[in-house]
């Protein structure tokens, strides 16, 4: 029985695991069947088919399947399984790349954390202005009569820039001179009038002095005649009263002389005061007349001027502006939120077209307009040849200096101090993490916590994928 099973084992193995020879025999059987079907007689075809099938089955049962054939079949099945597994993995990887968000490496900026120094700065917008600038205004309501220069032209001190219409000022000046002449005549008239009054008063005093002497002589004579009884008491009293009346009149005339002198002196003083007022008004009008010829107050550049001839100007209206050439400072504007951190004398870095200019805070203007505070910055090289009037620059006011701290390049991904999200780059993937940032000078920012030396972070704008936890970086 065991011997029979051992003889049948190859046959069972052949039936379970067909090899190429069995497949060939099977195909030959099929060909035979087709050949039999093509016979003209159905019975003959069937007999031939049965005979051929019996022949093939007999040969198949008599031959054993070799071991190499079985091993080749196993290897083929194993290779097919491995190939199928690889195809599935590749499909899963491709699907992951299609569905997982990514960003182009050229579209981001990555910076590596390192140790260095950083200056805590406050950023401000600055404008280059001249250290010395002077404006020329119209002395009064007038119009532009003639233009002699153009904006942007270099001028010397005293150069004529433009002329204003001066006819109204000349008329006013002539009227004032006429009034001054009238006051001069009045002073002279008052002097003559006083002299006449004084002469009349002196003559009256002389006459009264004579009358007084005659009255005294008469009074003395009546006193002597009264003792003899020749003159009555009434005549004596009348003589005495005449003496007193004459004395009073003489005293009044003498006082009139002083009153006349004082009154005349007061009138003359008022006239002379009016003369002084007129002299000042004339001097002022002469100055206004001179100002109608607008000249450069100093050597420099004519930065602006009213160029239209015949244009009307109001009193005090700006007609020209002259700036000192190649001597500049910076006017910076920033939010009043930083007002407490600012102080005169702080170091300043002014950036212009990649060039860093050193400076210091000179003055912090006290007025705050629309939440903005302004300060004036003195440059270490105020005559830098690259500076131009009204040029816009970036200003960084240094409020604190730190050395040997962990820093990273600053970028749009960061906003001020404190804890904020960031994307750490490793093995082609950016993963969200949290950094605590400190001082910044606009170029680099201090990393207080959340990173170590050598860590790489995206410093460019991450707003497009800020809600993701990770993102793939494609090359």
C-alpha positions as CSV (number, residue, x, y, z in Angstrom):
1,X,0.0,0.0,0.0
2,X,2.8,2.5,0.9
3,X,4.6,1.5,-2.2
4,X,1.5,2.4,-4.3
5,X,1.2,5.8,-2.6
6,X,4.8,6.6,-3.3
7,X,4.2,5.7,-7.0
8,X,1.1,7.9,-7.2
9,X,2.7,10.9,-5.4
10,X,4.5,12.2,-8.5
11,X,1.2,12.0,-10.4
12,X,-0.6,14.0,-7.7
13,X,2.3,16.5,-7.7
14,X,2.1,16.8,-11.4
15,X,-1.6,17.4,-11.3
16,X,-1.3,20.1,-8.6
17,X,1.7,21.9,-10.1
18,X,1.6,21.8,-13.9
19,X,4.9,22.4,-15.6
20,X,5.6,23.7,-19.1
21,X,5.7,20.1,-20.5
22,X,2.2,19.4,-19.2
23,X,1.0,22.7,-20.6
24,X,2.5,21.8,-24.0
25,X,0.8,18.4,-23.9
26,X,-2.5,20.1,-23.1
27,X,-2.1,22.4,-26.0
28,X,-1.3,19.5,-28.3
29,X,-4.5,17.8,-27.0
30,X,-6.5,20.9,-27.9
31,X,-4.9,20.9,-31.3
32,X,-5.8,17.3,-31.7
33,X,-9.4,18.0,-30.7
34,X,-9.6,20.7,-33.3
35,X,-8.2,18.4,-35.9
36,X,-10.7,15.7,-35.0
37,X,-13.6,18.3,-35.3
38,X,-12.5,19.1,-38.8
39,X,-13.2,15.6,-40.0
40,X,-16.1,15.1,-42.3
41,X,-17.7,12.3,-40.3
42,X,-18.8,13.0,-36.8
43,X,-18.3,9.5,-35.6
44,X,-14.9,9.3,-37.1
45,X,-14.0,12.6,-35.4
46,X,-15.2,11.3,-32.1
47,X,-13.3,8.1,-32.3
48,X,-10.1,9.9,-33.3
49,X,-10.6,12.4,-30.4
50,X,-11.1,9.6,-27.9
51,X,-8.1,7.7,-29.2
52,X,-5.9,10.8,-29.1
53,X,-7.0,11.8,-25.6
54,X,-6.3,8.3,-24.3
55,X,-2.9,8.5,-25.8
56,X,-2.1,11.9,-24.2
57,X,-3.4,10.9,-20.8
58,X,-1.4,7.7,-20.9
59,X,1.8,9.6,-21.6
60,X,1.1,12.2,-18.9
61,X,0.5,9.5,-16.3
62,X,3.7,7.7,-17.2
63,X,6.1,10.8,-16.9
64,X,7.1,12.4,-13.5
65,X,7.5,16.3,-13.1
66,X,11.2,17.2,-12.5
67,X,12.2,19.1,-9.2
68,X,13.8,22.0,-11.2
69,X,10.5,22.6,-12.9
70,X,8.8,22.8,-9.6
71,X,11.4,25.2,-8.2
72,X,11.2,27.4,-11.3
73,X,7.4,27.7,-10.8
74,X,7.9,28.6,-7.1
75,X,10.4,31.3,-8.0
76,X,8.1,32.7,-10.7
77,X,5.2,32.9,-8.2
78,X,7.5,34.6,-5.6
79,X,8.8,37.1,-8.2
80,X,5.3,37.9,-9.2
81,X,4.3,38.5,-5.6
82,X,7.3,40.8,-5.0
83,X,6.6,42.7,-8.2
84,X,3.0,43.1,-7.2
85,X,4.0,44.4,-3.7
86,X,6.5,46.9,-5.3
87,X,3.8,48.1,-7.7
88,X,1.4,48.7,-4.8
89,X,4.1,50.6,-2.8
90,X,5.0,52.8,-5.8
91,X,1.3,53.5,-6.3
92,X,0.9,54.5,-2.6
93,X,4.0,56.7,-2.8
94,X,2.8,58.5,-5.9
95,X,-0.7,58.9,-4.5
96,X,0.9,60.4,-1.3
97,X,2.9,62.9,-3.3
98,X,-0.2,63.9,-5.3
99,X,-2.4,64.4,-2.3
100,X,0.2,65.8,0.3
101,X,0.8,69.6,-0.1
102,X,4.2,70.8,-1.2
103,X,6.2,73.9,-1.8
104,X,8.9,74.6,-4.3
105,X,12.3,75.0,-2.7
106,X,13.0,78.1,-4.9
107,X,9.9,79.8,-3.6
108,X,11.0,79.9,0.1
109,X,14.0,81.2,2.0
110,X,15.6,78.9,4.6
111,X,18.0,80.2,7.3
112,X,20.2,78.3,9.7
113,X,20.3,79.2,13.4
114,X,23.7,80.2,14.6
115,X,25.5,82.3,17.4
116,X,26.1,85.9,16.7
117,X,25.4,89.5,17.9
118,X,22.2,91.4,17.4
119,X,21.2,95.0,18.0
120,X,17.6,95.6,19.1
121,X,16.4,98.3,16.7
122,X,13.2,100.2,16.0
123,X,12.5,100.6,12.3
124,X,11.4,104.0,11.0
125,X,10.9,105.6,7.6
126,X,13.3,108.4,6.9
127,X,13.6,111.3,4.5
128,X,16.9,113.1,3.7
129,X,16.7,116.8,4.4
130,X,19.3,119.6,4.3
131,X,20.9,120.7,7.5
132,X,20.4,124.3,6.6
133,X,17.4,125.4,4.6
134,X,15.8,128.8,4.3
135,X,12.6,129.9,2.7
136,X,11.8,133.2,1.1
137,X,8.3,134.6,1.4
138,X,6.5,137.5,-0.3
139,X,6.6,140.7,1.7
140,X,3.0,141.5,0.8
141,X,0.2,140.9,-1.6
142,X,1.7,141.2,-5.0
143,X,2.4,139.3,-8.2
144,X,5.5,137.8,-9.8
145,X,7.0,140.5,-12.2
146,X,10.1,138.7,-13.4
147,X,11.8,135.3,-13.0
148,X,15.7,135.2,-13.1
149,X,16.4,131.6,-12.0
150,X,15.1,128.0,-12.2
151,X,14.7,125.3,-9.5
152,X,17.6,122.9,-9.2
153,X,20.1,125.7,-10.1
154,X,23.1,126.3,-7.8
155,X,23.1,129.9,-6.6
156,X,25.5,132.2,-4.8
157,X,24.6,134.4,-1.9
158,X,22.9,137.5,-3.1
159,X,22.0,136.2,-6.6
160,X,18.7,137.6,-7.8
161,X,16.0,134.9,-8.1
162,X,12.9,136.8,-9.0
163,X,11.3,140.2,-8.8
164,X,7.8,141.1,-7.4
165,X,5.6,143.9,-8.4
166,X,6.6,146.9,-6.1
167,X,4.3,149.7,-7.2
168,X,2.0,149.5,-4.2
169,X,4.9,149.5,-1.8
170,X,6.4,152.6,-3.6
171,X,3.1,154.5,-3.3
172,X,2.9,153.7,0.4
173,X,6.5,154.8,0.9
174,X,5.9,158.1,-0.8
175,X,2.7,158.7,1.3
176,X,4.7,158.1,4.5
177,X,7.5,160.4,3.4
178,X,4.9,163.2,2.8
179,X,3.4,162.6,6.3
180,X,6.9,162.9,7.7
181,X,7.5,166.2,6.0
182,X,4.2,167.4,7.4
183,X,5.4,166.5,10.9
184,X,8.7,168.3,10.3
185,X,6.8,171.5,9.3
186,X,4.5,171.1,12.4
187,X,7.5,170.9,14.7
188,X,9.0,174.0,13.2
189,X,5.6,175.8,13.4
190,X,5.3,174.9,17.1
191,X,8.7,176.4,17.8
192,X,7.9,179.6,16.0
193,X,4.5,179.9,17.8
194,X,6.2,179.3,21.2
195,X,8.7,182.0,20.5
196,X,6.0,184.5,19.7
197,X,4.0,183.7,22.8
198,X,7.1,184.0,24.9
199,X,7.9,187.4,23.4
200,X,4.4,188.7,24.2
201,X,4.5,187.3,27.7
202,X,7.9,188.9,28.4
203,X,6.6,192.3,27.1
204,X,3.6,192.0,29.4
205,X,5.8,191.1,32.3
206,X,8.0,194.2,31.7
207,X,4.9,196.5,31.5
208,X,3.5,195.0,34.7
209,X,6.8,195.4,36.4
210,X,6.7,199.1,35.7
211,X,3.0,199.3,36.8
212,X,4.0,197.6,40.0
213,X,6.8,200.1,40.7
214,X,4.4,203.0,40.1
215,X,1.7,201.5,42.3
216,X,4.2,201.1,45.1
217,X,5.4,204.7,44.8
218,X,1.8,205.9,44.9
219,X,1.1,203.7,47.9
220,X,4.1,205.0,49.8
221,X,3.1,208.7,49.0
222,X,-0.4,208.1,50.2
223,X,0.9,206.6,53.4
224,X,2.9,209.8,54.1
225,X,0.0,212.1,53.2
226,X,-2.4,210.1,55.4
227,X,-0.3,210.9,58.4
228,X,-0.7,214.6,57.6
229,X,-4.5,214.1,57.0
230,X,-4.3,215.1,53.4
231,X,-5.3,211.7,51.9
232,X,-8.3,209.8,53.1
233,X,-8.2,206.2,54.2
234,X,-10.1,205.1,51.2
235,X,-7.4,206.5,48.8
236,X,-4.8,204.7,50.9
237,X,-6.6,201.4,50.7
238,X,-7.1,201.8,46.9
239,X,-3.4,202.4,46.4
240,X,-2.6,199.3,48.5
241,X,-5.0,197.1,46.4
242,X,-3.5,198.4,43.2
243,X,-0.1,197.2,44.4
244,X,-1.4,193.7,45.2
245,X,-3.3,193.5,41.9
246,X,-0.2,194.4,39.9
247,X,1.9,191.8,41.8
248,X,-0.7,189.1,41.0
249,X,-0.8,190.0,37.4
250,X,3.0,190.0,37.2
251,X,3.1,186.5,38.8
252,X,0.5,185.1,36.4
253,X,2.5,186.4,33.4
254,X,5.6,184.8,34.7
255,X,3.7,181.5,35.2
256,X,2.3,181.9,31.7
257,X,5.8,181.8,30.3
258,X,6.5,178.4,31.9
259,X,3.0,177.1,30.9
260,X,3.7,178.2,27.3
261,X,7.0,176.5,27.3
262,X,5.6,173.2,28.7
263,X,2.7,173.2,26.3
264,X,4.9,173.9,23.3
265,X,7.3,171.2,24.4
266,X,4.5,168.6,24.7
267,X,3.2,169.4,21.2
268,X,6.7,169.3,19.8
269,X,7.3,165.9,21.6
270,X,4.1,164.5,20.1
271,X,5.1,165.7,16.7
272,X,8.6,164.2,17.1
273,X,7.0,160.9,18.2
274,X,4.9,160.9,15.1
275,X,8.1,161.6,13.2
276,X,9.7,158.5,14.8
277,X,6.7,156.4,13.9
278,X,6.8,157.6,10.4
279,X,10.6,156.9,10.2
280,X,10.0,153.3,11.3
281,X,7.2,152.9,8.8
282,X,9.3,154.3,6.1
283,X,12.2,152.0,7.1
284,X,9.8,149.0,7.1
285,X,8.4,149.9,3.6
286,X,12.0,150.3,2.3
287,X,12.7,146.8,3.6
288,X,9.6,145.5,1.9
289,X,10.7,147.2,-1.2
290,X,14.1,145.6,-1.0
291,X,12.4,142.2,-0.4
292,X,10.5,142.5,-3.7
293,X,13.9,141.6,-5.2
294,X,14.1,138.0,-4.0
295,X,17.8,137.1,-3.6
296,X,19.5,133.9,-2.4
297,X,20.2,134.2,1.3
298,X,23.3,132.0,1.1
299,X,25.2,129.9,-1.4
300,X,23.4,126.6,-2.1
301,X,20.8,125.1,-4.4
302,X,17.5,126.5,-5.3
303,X,15.2,123.6,-4.5
304,X,11.9,125.3,-5.3
305,X,10.6,128.6,-6.7
306,X,7.4,130.1,-8.0
307,X,8.2,130.2,-11.7
308,X,5.0,131.6,-13.3
309,X,5.4,135.3,-14.2
310,X,2.3,137.3,-13.4
311,X,1.1,134.8,-10.7
312,X,-0.5,136.5,-7.7
313,X,1.0,135.9,-4.3
314,X,-0.4,136.7,-0.8
315,X,1.5,138.3,2.0
316,X,3.8,135.7,3.6
317,X,3.4,133.2,0.8
318,X,6.4,131.0,0.0
319,X,8.1,132.1,-3.3
320,X,11.5,130.3,-3.1
321,X,13.4,127.8,-1.0
322,X,17.2,127.6,-0.9
323,X,19.0,124.6,0.7
324,X,22.6,124.2,1.7
325,X,24.4,122.0,-0.9
326,X,25.8,118.5,0.2
327,X,25.1,118.9,3.9
328,X,22.3,116.6,5.0
329,X,20.5,115.1,7.9
330,X,17.6,112.6,8.2
331,X,14.1,113.2,9.4
332,X,12.6,109.9,10.7
333,X,9.0,109.1,11.4
334,X,7.7,106.2,13.5
335,X,4.8,105.1,15.7
336,X,4.4,106.9,19.0
337,X,4.2,103.4,20.5
338,X,8.0,103.5,20.7
339,X,8.2,107.0,22.2
340,X,9.3,105.7,25.6
341,X,12.3,103.8,24.1
342,X,13.7,106.8,22.3
343,X,16.3,109.2,23.7
344,X,18.7,111.8,22.3
345,X,22.2,110.4,21.5
346,X,21.1,106.9,20.6
347,X,23.0,105.2,17.7
348,X,21.2,105.1,14.4
349,X,21.9,103.1,11.3
350,X,20.6,104.6,8.0
351,X,20.3,102.3,5.0
352,X,20.4,103.6,1.5
353,X,20.7,101.4,-1.5
354,X,22.5,98.7,0.5
355,X,24.9,101.3,2.1
356,X,24.8,101.7,5.9
357,X,25.3,105.2,7.2
358,X,26.0,105.8,10.9
359,X,24.3,108.5,12.9
360,X,22.9,109.6,16.2
361,X,19.5,110.9,17.4
362,X,19.8,114.7,17.6
363,X,16.3,115.9,18.5
364,X,13.0,114.2,19.3
365,X,10.3,116.5,18.2
366,X,7.7,116.9,21.0
367,X,4.6,117.1,18.7
368,X,2.8,113.9,17.8
369,X,0.6,114.0,14.7
370,X,-1.8,111.1,13.8
371,X,0.0,108.7,16.1
372,X,3.4,109.5,14.5
373,X,6.5,110.9,16.2
374,X,9.4,112.5,14.4
375,X,13.1,112.7,15.2
376,X,16.1,114.4,13.6
377,X,19.2,112.2,13.0
378,X,22.6,113.7,12.5
379,X,24.8,111.7,10.2
380,X,28.5,110.9,10.8
381,X,29.1,111.9,7.2
382,X,26.6,114.6,6.4
383,X,28.3,115.4,3.1
384,X,28.0,111.9,1.6
385,X,28.0,112.3,-2.2
386,X,25.2,109.6,-2.6
387,X,22.6,111.6,-0.6
388,X,20.0,113.7,-2.3
389,X,17.4,116.0,-1.0
390,X,14.0,114.3,-0.2
391,X,15.6,110.8,-0.8
392,X,13.8,108.1,1.2
393,X,15.9,105.9,3.4
394,X,15.4,103.2,6.1
395,X,16.2,104.2,9.6
396,X,17.1,101.7,12.5
397,X,17.3,103.3,15.9
398,X,19.5,101.1,18.2
399,X,18.0,100.7,21.7
400,X,20.0,97.7,22.9
401,X,23.0,95.6,22.0
402,X,23.5,91.9,22.6
403,X,26.4,89.5,21.8
404,X,26.9,85.7,21.6
405,X,23.3,84.9,21.3
406,X,21.4,82.4,19.0
407,X,20.2,84.3,16.0
408,X,18.5,83.6,12.7
409,X,17.9,85.7,9.6
410,X,14.9,87.9,9.9
411,X,12.1,87.6,7.4
412,X,8.4,87.9,6.7
413,X,7.7,84.7,8.7
414,X,8.4,86.5,12.0
415,X,6.5,89.4,13.5
416,X,8.1,91.1,16.5
417,X,9.0,89.5,19.8
418,X,7.5,86.6,21.8
419,X,6.3,83.1,21.0
420,X,5.2,82.5,17.4
421,X,4.9,79.5,15.0
422,X,7.7,78.6,12.6
423,X,8.5,75.8,10.2
424,X,11.6,73.7,10.9
425,X,13.1,72.1,7.7
426,X,14.6,68.6,8.0
427,X,14.9,65.8,5.4
428,X,12.9,67.7,2.7
429,X,9.9,68.3,5.0
430,X,9.0,71.5,6.9
431,X,7.2,70.8,10.2
432,X,5.5,73.4,12.3
433,X,7.1,74.3,15.7
434,X,7.2,77.2,18.1
435,X,10.0,79.7,18.5
436,X,10.4,82.4,21.2
437,X,12.0,85.5,19.6
438,X,13.7,88.4,21.2
439,X,15.7,91.4,20.0
440,X,15.9,92.2,16.2
441,X,17.9,94.6,14.2
442,X,16.0,94.1,10.9
443,X,18.6,91.7,9.5
444,X,18.7,89.0,12.2
445,X,16.5,88.1,15.1
446,X,17.4,86.6,18.5
447,X,16.0,83.1,19.2
448,X,15.4,82.8,22.9
449,X,14.0,79.3,22.9
450,X,12.8,76.6,20.6
451,X,15.9,76.0,18.5
452,X,19.6,75.1,18.6
453,X,22.6,75.7,16.5
454,X,22.3,74.2,13.0
455,X,18.5,74.0,13.0
456,X,17.0,75.3,9.7
457,X,13.8,77.3,9.5
458,X,11.7,78.9,6.8
459,X,12.1,82.7,7.2
460,X,10.1,83.8,4.1
461,X,6.3,84.4,4.1
462,X,4.5,81.2,5.4
463,X,1.0,82.6,5.2
464,X,0.0,80.2,2.3
465,X,0.5,77.1,4.5
466,X,0.2,78.5,8.0
467,X,-2.7,76.2,8.9
468,X,-0.7,73.0,8.0
469,X,1.4,71.0,10.5
470,X,3.9,69.9,7.8
471,X,4.6,70.5,4.2
472,X,6.9,68.8,1.7
473,X,9.6,70.8,0.0
474,X,10.1,69.8,-3.6
475,X,13.2,70.5,-5.6
